[in-house]
Amino acid sequence: MSKTLSPKNTSEILAPVAEYFKVLSETSRLQILSCLRTGPMNVTEMGEATGLGQANLSKHLKVLTQAGLVSRQQKGVSVYYAISDPVIFDLCELVCDRIGNQIQKRAKEFEQIKAFSTLSK
């Protein structure tokens, strides 16, 4: 028996999806994820690579860790962070490709407008 989703059920189901995208909606968090693509790093290394301050990094790393995108592991006196789910990069590449295609399309449209405006002079 199939169950029809009510708007309330749909909202409850989509809330975690919205939260996931909210985590990814911060530029600093995307910088951190990009930085960790090369492998695990501690806060000092990430700070050097991203230019973000330690307090700012710690705040964003907490959010990324709570969302399950980043894991942390104690190694001696340092804590190293790593990507928990590399699928995040597939998602980012998909979005970046889409944005790139939109930019190229707009550039072509702009060139057409520019060419038309020079013809009408």
VOLOLO-641511 format. One record per residue: residue in three letters; x, y, z of N, C-alpha, C, O, CB in turn. Coordinates in Angstrom, 3 decimals. Glycine has a CB too. Example, Ala and Ser with C-alpha at 12.3 -4.5 7.8 and 13.67 -1.06 7.14 Angstrom:
2
resn,n.x,n.y,n.z,ca.x,ca.y,ca.z,c.x,c.y,c.z,o.x,o.y,o.z,cb.x,cb.y,cb.z
ala,13.190,-5.690,7.800,12.300,-4.500,7.800,13.200,-3.300,7.800,14.236,-3.319,8.465,11.308,-4.473,9.046
ser,12.850,-2.250,7.080,13.670,-1.060,7.140,12.900,0.030,7.870,13.409,1.138,8.039,14.084,-0.598,5.725
END
This chain:
121
resn,n.x,n.y,n.z,ca.x,ca.y,ca.z,c.x,c.y,c.z,o.x,o.y,o.z,cb.x,cb.y,cb.z
met,0.834,-1.169,0.000,0.000,0.000,0.000,0.884,1.240,0.000,1.733,1.399,0.878,-0.952,-0.006,1.206
ser,0.691,2.118,-0.979,1.520,3.328,-1.027,0.895,4.414,-0.169,-0.327,4.538,-0.078,1.693,3.824,-2.484
lys,1.740,5.178,0.441,1.300,6.247,1.325,1.567,7.584,0.639,2.681,7.848,0.186,2.021,6.170,2.708
thr,0.548,8.412,0.568,0.703,9.735,-0.014,1.276,10.665,1.039,0.829,10.681,2.186,-0.647,10.274,-0.555
leu,2.259,11.429,0.639,2.872,12.367,1.574,2.042,13.635,1.653,1.656,14.217,0.639,4.317,12.694,1.156
ser,1.784,14.038,2.855,1.105,15.311,3.063,2.149,16.414,3.033,3.340,16.134,3.173,0.311,15.324,4.410
pro,1.728,17.672,2.851,2.710,18.769,2.895,3.513,18.773,4.191,4.698,19.107,4.189,2.005,20.111,2.731
lys,2.867,18.400,5.301,3.592,18.364,6.576,4.681,17.295,6.543,5.814,17.549,6.953,2.619,18.099,7.747
asn,4.342,16.098,6.057,5.347,15.028,5.963,6.479,15.415,5.023,7.647,15.148,5.305,4.697,13.722,5.485
thr,6.134,16.040,3.915,7.148,16.478,2.963,8.105,17.466,3.620,9.320,17.383,3.443,6.491,17.111,1.726
ser,7.549,18.392,4.371,8.366,19.377,5.074,9.316,18.703,6.059,10.485,19.074,6.153,7.474,20.383,5.807
glu,8.820,17.727,6.780,9.656,17.004,7.757,10.769,16.235,7.054,11.888,16.152,7.562,8.794,16.033,8.597
ile,10.466,15.681,5.901,11.460,14.915,5.152,12.507,15.839,4.547,13.690,15.500,4.514,10.785,14.085,4.051
leu,12.082,17.007,4.066,12.997,17.921,3.396,13.818,18.780,4.356,14.823,19.360,3.945,12.226,18.807,2.477
ala,13.423,18.872,5.599,14.157,19.697,6.568,15.631,19.287,6.686,16.496,20.164,6.677,13.489,19.604,7.940
pro,15.951,17.994,6.796,17.381,17.628,6.859,18.143,17.971,5.583,19.331,18.288,5.640,17.522,16.143,7.135
val,17.473,17.912,4.436,18.106,18.280,3.178,18.448,19.765,3.207,19.547,20.169,2.827,17.185,17.947,1.974
ala,17.493,20.570,3.661,17.730,22.016,3.765,18.876,22.308,4.728,19.699,23.183,4.460,16.451,22.742,4.229
glu,18.939,21.591,5.833,20.019,21.785,6.807,21.374,21.435,6.188,22.365,22.126,6.425,19.770,20.925,8.069
tyr,21.414,20.372,5.402,22.648,19.956,4.738,23.149,21.066,3.811,24.330,21.414,3.820,22.424,18.646,3.942
phe,22.230,21.614,3.013,22.618,22.685,2.101,22.966,23.960,2.856,23.788,24.748,2.387,21.503,22.960,1.104
lys,22.357,24.175,4.008,22.704,25.338,4.833,24.170,25.255,5.277,24.881,26.259,5.295,21.768,25.428,6.073
val,24.599,24.061,5.627,25.995,23.856,6.025,26.923,24.226,4.872,27.992,24.797,5.087,26.234,22.386,6.464
leu,26.515,23.903,3.661,27.342,24.165,2.488,27.203,25.585,1.955,27.892,25.956,1.004,26.998,23.195,1.404
ser,26.329,26.380,2.550,26.064,27.724,2.026,27.051,28.780,2.523,26.907,29.958,2.198,24.669,28.141,2.396
glu,28.026,28.384,3.287,29.015,29.307,3.848,30.342,29.153,3.099,30.897,28.056,3.027,29.212,29.048,5.374
thr,30.835,30.237,2.554,32.071,30.229,1.770,33.248,29.655,2.564,34.036,28.878,2.025,32.404,31.646,1.303
ser,33.369,30.027,3.826,34.493,29.535,4.641,34.452,28.020,4.779,35.494,27.364,4.777,34.473,30.185,6.035
arg,33.256,27.465,4.898,33.145,26.003,5.023,33.532,25.322,3.720,34.145,24.254,3.729,31.713,25.596,5.425
leu,33.176,25.936,2.610,33.586,25.374,1.319,35.104,25.447,1.156,35.715,24.542,0.586,32.891,26.119,0.161
gln,35.710,26.528,1.658,37.181,26.635,1.630,37.807,25.502,2.437,38.784,24.887,2.010,37.646,28.010,2.187
ile,37.234,25.237,3.606,37.763,24.177,4.471,37.644,22.828,3.778,38.598,22.050,3.763,37.020,24.151,5.827
leu,36.473,22.545,3.202,36.287,21.274,2.502,37.268,21.141,1.347,37.851,20.076,1.143,34.849,21.150,1.987
ser,37.447,22.200,0.605,38.386,22.185,-0.514,39.805,21.925,-0.024,40.554,21.165,-0.637,38.327,23.509,-1.284
cys,40.161,22.553,1.070,41.482,22.394,1.672,41.712,20.938,2.104,42.802,20.393,1.927,41.638,23.341,2.879
leu,40.680,20.329,2.665,40.802,18.955,3.160,40.772,17.913,2.050,40.987,16.725,2.293,39.698,18.668,4.140
arg,40.507,18.362,0.848,40.480,17.435,-0.285,41.842,16.773,-0.482,41.926,15.638,-0.950,40.059,18.168,-1.569
thr,42.908,17.488,-0.122,44.259,16.945,-0.284,44.632,15.960,0.816,45.625,15.244,0.692,45.266,18.071,-0.315
gly,43.849,15.916,1.891,44.125,14.990,2.981,43.902,15.649,4.330,43.634,16.848,4.402,45.549,14.464,2.884
pro,44.012,14.874,5.399,43.781,15.402,6.748,44.735,16.542,7.095,45.896,16.553,6.686,43.923,14.289,7.774
met,44.213,17.498,7.857,45.017,18.651,8.300,44.581,19.045,9.704,43.466,18.760,10.140,44.868,19.863,7.314
asn,45.506,19.713,10.398,45.135,20.293,11.683,44.737,21.757,11.452,44.849,22.272,10.340,46.315,20.178,12.721
val,44.275,22.412,12.511,43.772,23.783,12.398,44.866,24.744,11.913,44.599,25.630,11.101,43.217,24.256,13.751
thr,46.076,24.572,12.402,47.178,25.450,11.985,47.422,25.341,10.483,47.572,26.352,9.798,48.467,25.102,12.756
glu,47.461,24.116,9.978,47.682,23.895,8.546,46.535,24.488,7.714,46.760,25.109,6.676,47.825,22.384,8.254
met,45.312,24.283,8.194,44.157,24.832,7.475,44.169,26.355,7.490,43.804,26.994,6.504,42.852,24.316,8.088
gly,44.588,26.929,8.606,44.678,28.377,8.703,45.661,28.943,7.688,45.389,29.956,7.044,45.085,28.785,10.107
glu,46.804,28.282,7.552,47.805,28.717,6.571,47.284,28.570,5.145,47.544,29.418,4.291,49.101,27.914,6.737
ala,46.550,27.492,4.893,46.054,27.219,3.537,44.876,28.109,3.147,44.727,28.467,1.978,45.645,25.765,3.421
thr,44.034,28.469,4.128,42.809,29.218,3.815,42.882,30.698,4.169,42.140,31.508,3.613,41.649,28.603,4.534
gly,43.774,31.054,5.092,43.828,32.436,5.565,42.794,32.747,6.634,42.662,33.894,7.059,43.642,33.372,4.414
leu,42.062,31.732,7.069,41.058,31.923,8.122,41.720,31.854,9.496,42.682,31.111,9.689,39.935,30.859,8.012
gly,41.209,32.618,10.435,41.735,32.593,11.794,41.311,31.341,12.544,40.364,30.656,12.158,41.282,33.822,12.551
gln,42.031,31.057,13.621,41.785,29.830,14.375,40.370,29.775,14.951,39.719,28.733,14.877,42.799,29.703,15.497
ala,39.888,30.869,15.517,38.535,30.877,16.100,37.481,30.641,15.016,36.532,29.883,15.219,38.262,32.222,16.826
asn,37.653,31.289,13.878,36.729,31.131,12.762,36.750,29.695,12.236,35.700,29.102,11.986,37.079,32.113,11.637
leu,37.945,29.146,12.072,38.084,27.760,11.632,37.407,26.805,12.602,36.673,25.907,12.188,39.557,27.394,11.481
ser,37.651,26.996,13.875,37.076,26.100,14.887,35.556,26.120,14.839,34.911,25.077,14.945,37.557,26.492,16.289
lys,34.986,27.311,14.677,33.530,27.452,14.597,32.984,26.668,13.403,32.011,25.924,13.533,33.133,28.943,14.486
his,33.613,26.840,12.247,33.135,26.163,11.039,33.418,24.661,11.070,32.614,23.873,10.573,33.780,26.782,9.806
leu,34.534,24.264,11.638,34.843,22.837,11.757,33.829,22.131,12.654,33.478,20.977,12.409,36.265,22.639,12.310
lys,33.367,22.810,13.672,32.341,22.234,14.554,31.066,21.967,13.766,30.465,20.901,13.900,32.045,23.177,15.751
val,30.651,22.924,12.948,29.442,22.765,12.133,29.623,21.616,11.140,28.733,20.779,10.987,29.113,24.081,11.381
leu,30.770,21.577,10.469,31.042,20.530,9.488,31.105,19.148,10.143,30.659,18.158,9.563,32.353,20.822,8.758
thr,31.654,19.090,11.340,31.747,17.821,12.067,30.359,17.366,12.500,30.017,16.193,12.347,32.678,17.958,13.297
gln,29.557,18.281,13.038,28.203,17.936,13.464,27.344,17.474,12.294,26.461,16.633,12.464,27.548,19.125,14.148
ala,27.598,18.020,11.113,26.837,17.636,9.919,27.327,16.306,9.336,26.703,15.760,8.426,26.936,18.737,8.857
gly,28.434,15.791,9.855,28.963,14.519,9.378,29.800,14.619,8.123,30.121,13.601,7.509,27.852,13.589,9.134
leu,30.163,15.838,7.729,30.975,16.016,6.525,32.463,15.875,6.819,33.250,15.514,5.945,30.700,17.377,5.903
val,32.832,16.162,8.053,34.239,16.139,8.464,34.353,15.303,9.732,33.480,15.343,10.599,34.794,17.592,8.697
ser,35.436,14.550,9.826,35.717,13.792,11.052,36.968,14.365,11.696,37.773,15.024,11.038,35.893,12.264,10.754
arg,37.122,14.109,12.978,38.310,14.594,13.676,38.978,13.435,14.397,38.318,12.533,14.912,37.949,15.725,14.673
gln,40.305,13.485,14.420,41.078,12.423,15.063,42.261,13.038,15.793,43.020,13.829,15.232,41.559,11.373,14.023
gln,42.399,12.663,17.040,43.511,13.132,17.864,44.766,12.366,17.482,44.771,11.135,17.457,43.201,12.963,19.379
lys,45.844,13.112,17.182,47.148,12.504,16.904,48.164,13.258,17.746,48.573,14.365,17.396,47.517,12.555,15.357
gly,48.561,12.664,18.839,49.466,13.345,19.771,48.766,14.542,20.371,47.677,14.409,20.930,50.770,13.780,19.067
val,49.372,15.708,20.264,48.776,16.915,20.829,47.910,17.656,19.806,47.283,18.660,20.142,49.868,17.841,21.352
ser,47.870,17.177,18.580,47.096,17.839,17.527,45.827,17.065,17.186,45.754,15.848,17.351,47.948,18.008,16.274
val,44.842,17.795,16.713,43.612,17.193,16.197,43.632,17.379,14.681,43.796,18.493,14.183,42.315,17.841,16.850
tyr,43.466,16.295,13.971,43.437,16.337,12.514,42.016,16.126,12.029,41.277,15.283,12.538,44.380,15.276,11.910
tyr,41.658,16.918,11.027,40.333,16.850,10.433,40.463,16.240,9.051,41.449,16.461,8.349,39.666,18.254,10.367
ala,39.447,15.463,8.668,39.445,14.808,7.358,38.014,14.768,6.822,37.052,14.886,7.582,40.043,13.367,7.450
ile,37.891,14.605,5.545,36.587,14.470,4.899,35.998,13.123,5.300,36.655,12.089,5.182,36.703,14.595,3.338
ser,34.761,13.142,5.772,34.077,11.901,6.155,33.421,11.225,4.960,33.395,9.998,4.861,33.027,12.183,7.224
asp,32.895,12.038,4.059,32.157,11.505,2.925,32.614,12.199,1.643,32.158,13.302,1.342,30.634,11.680,3.130
pro,33.517,11.559,0.881,34.063,12.185,-0.324,33.016,12.487,-1.401,33.313,13.201,-2.359,35.120,11.300,-0.905
val,31.806,11.960,-1.261,30.741,12.245,-2.219,30.452,13.751,-2.258,29.909,14.256,-3.241,29.457,11.454,-1.854
ile,30.813,14.457,-1.199,30.596,15.901,-1.158,31.274,16.574,-2.346,30.773,17.579,-2.850,31.121,16.491,0.163
phe,32.401,16.039,-2.798,33.115,16.634,-3.926,32.374,16.409,-5.239,32.439,17.252,-6.134,34.525,16.059,-4.021
asp,31.671,15.287,-5.368,30.829,15.061,-6.546,29.723,16.111,-6.612,29.429,16.660,-7.674,30.218,13.638,-6.519
leu,29.125,16.375,-5.468,28.073,17.385,-5.395,28.630,18.762,-5.755,28.025,19.494,-6.539,27.446,17.412,-3.988
cys,29.768,19.110,-5.189,30.383,20.411,-5.471,30.763,20.538,-6.945,30.571,21.599,-7.539,31.623,20.615,-4.592
glu,31.296,19.480,-7.539,31.660,19.519,-8.955,30.419,19.686,-9.830,30.450,20.408,-10.826,32.420,18.242,-9.350
leu,29.337,19.024,-9.459,28.088,19.156,-10.200,27.599,20.606,-10.180,27.212,21.157,-11.211,27.015,18.221,-9.613
val,27.622,21.206,-9.004,27.184,22.595,-8.862,28.131,23.533,-9.619,27.675,24.432,-10.325,27.115,22.992,-7.366
cys,29.424,23.332,-9.479,30.403,24.188,-10.172,30.262,24.076,-11.685,30.354,25.078,-12.393,31.835,23.814,-9.753
asp,30.040,22.864,-12.182,29.840,22.687,-13.623,28.594,23.428,-14.089,28.594,24.059,-15.146,29.731,21.194,-13.975
arg,27.544,23.345,-13.302,26.292,24.025,-13.655,26.494,25.541,-13.687,26.033,26.214,-14.608,25.173,23.655,-12.652
ile,27.169,26.061,-12.699,27.443,27.506,-12.653,28.323,27.911,-13.836,28.084,28.941,-14.466,28.129,27.895,-11.309
gly,29.329,27.110,-14.134,30.200,27.382,-15.273,29.422,27.427,-16.583,29.657,28.299,-17.420,31.295,26.331,-15.357
asn,28.497,26.486,-16.762,27.666,26.470,-17.964,26.791,27.714,-18.054,26.621,28.280,-19.134,26.795,25.218,-17.988
gln,26.239,28.139,-16.930,25.404,29.346,-16.921,26.226,30.581,-17.274,25.753,31.449,-18.008,24.739,29.532,-15.546
ile,27.436,30.669,-16.765,28.312,31.805,-17.062,28.655,31.827,-18.553,28.633,32.885,-19.181,29.607,31.738,-16.208
gln,28.972,30.660,-19.115,29.286,30.591,-20.546,28.083,30.999,-21.394,28.232,31.704,-22.392,29.740,29.172,-20.927
lys,26.904,30.560,-20.998,25.686,30.909,-21.730,25.459,32.424,-21.679,25.131,33.038,-22.694,24.460,30.155,-21.144
arg,25.632,33.017,-20.511,25.461,34.473,-20.376,26.502,35.229,-21.192,26.200,36.266,-21.782,25.553,34.890,-18.900
ala,27.725,34.712,-21.225,28.787,35.364,-22.002,28.440,35.342,-23.489,28.648,36.334,-24.187,30.153,34.669,-21.757
lys,27.915,34.221,-23.974,27.518,34.135,-25.380,26.383,35.114,-25.674,26.386,35.790,-26.703,27.090,32.695,-25.736
glu,25.416,35.182,-24.762,24.302,36.115,-24.940,24.811,37.553,-24.952,24.348,38.368,-25.750,23.252,35.928,-23.825
phe,25.743,37.862,-24.089,26.324,39.200,-24.037,27.034,39.527,-25.349,26.890,40.629,-25.879,27.302,39.319,-22.856
glu,27.795,38.575,-25.867,28.503,38.790,-27.134,27.525,39.030,-28.278,27.777,39.855,-29.156,29.401,37.587,-27.457
gln,26.402,38.303,-28.265,25.384,38.498,-29.300,24.782,39.904,-29.200,24.579,40.566,-30.219,24.272,37.426,-29.177
ile,24.503,40.351,-28.001,23.962,41.694,-27.789,24.977,42.742,-28.230,24.634,43.725,-28.887,23.580,41.904,-26.306
lys,26.233,42.512,-27.854,27.304,43.448,-28.221,27.447,43.527,-29.735,27.588,44.620,-30.283,28.644,43.023,-27.581
ala,27.414,42.381,-30.420,27.528,42.342,-31.878,26.344,43.049,-32.526,26.509,43.775,-33.506,27.617,40.889,-32.376
phe,25.170,42.839,-31.986,23.973,43.482,-32.527,24.041,44.993,-32.362,23.671,45.746,-33.263,22.718,42.935,-31.844
ser,24.521,45.430,-31.191,24.578,46.870,-30.936,25.600,47.558,-31.854,25.414,48.722,-32.206,24.930,47.134,-29.461
thr,26.665,46.866,-32.243,27.646,47.481,-33.140,27.129,47.503,-34.579,27.509,48.373,-35.363,28.988,46.726,-33.069
leu,26.260,46.543,-34.929,25.675,46.511,-36.275,24.668,47.630,-36.477,24.522,48.149,-37.583,25.007,45.168,-36.531
ser,23.969,48.002,-35.404,22.904,48.999,-35.527,23.442,50.434,-35.500,22.665,51.385,-35.588,21.890,48.810,-34.409
lys,24.752,50.594,-35.379,25.335,51.958,-35.344,25.634,52.463,-36.722,26.123,53.582,-36.876,26.609,51.986,-34.513
END
